Amino acid sequence: MHKTVLPDWVTERGRGYNTFPVFDPRSAALVVIDMQAAFVGVGEVFGNAHARDAITPCNALATAMRQAGAAVIWMRQTTSEQPPLAMPHWQYDRSDPFVAGAIAALRAGTPSHDLDPAMARAAGDLVLDKYRYSAFSCPQQALERTLRERGTEVLVMVGTLTNVCVESTAREANMRGWKVIVVSDACAAATDEEHNAALMNLRLNFADVQSSAAVLAMLAAGAGA
């Protein structure tokens, strides 16, 4: 499990930008980034023990948010060779066997592309594919359309990798007008250093950063009220 370290000065400096101690789950969405077999499973191309540690808090949040009336949206990193979905060829060295394997693993329809079997997906949840690190840069714009159609105001974000797709999506969400809460122990990177660097950037300027216990307590308090 990551050792999350967020210095007090970071929280204090970011307080005036993004601090959300309460929110209405009926106008919120849990956005789960890339908790796919490729990023979670043992022996998978990007399989990560830290991502496996995030399964339990991700699932607890999915259950609680769903019960409170929030949307639960699962994003899947996806590769395609068809424009405009295809990434520019210069961004990936396809002669590298690891890169080629990663591209193949994340094609729609492969077992590695789907959500990891341990994830608590429910029948009413949405599963959306994205073709860029940030869901808001994706040419399909599936997440943005969905959120705007639902009148969503607050995004609670979890998943992997903290410093790549989670951070990229959270930054753009903030710039497009959504309140963002990133859940520290429900996110995962390859190392503690990358994880904490991303959380620092997010807390300073783009998002509130809370633990899963804190978000679950917010939901429980709202239900009690």
Buried (B, 14 or more C-beta within 10 A) or exposed (E): EBEBEBEEEBBEEBEEEBEBEEBEBBBBBBBBBBBBBBBBBEEBBBBBEBBBBBBBBBBBBBBBBBEBBBBBBBBBBBBBEEEEBEBEEEEBEEEEEEBEEBBEBBEEEBEBBBBBEBBBBEEEBBEBBBBBBBBBBBEBEBBBEBBEEBEBBBBBBBBBBBBBBBBBBBBBBBEEEBBBBBBBBBBBBBEBEBBBBBBBBBBBEBBBBBBBEBBBEBBEEBEEE
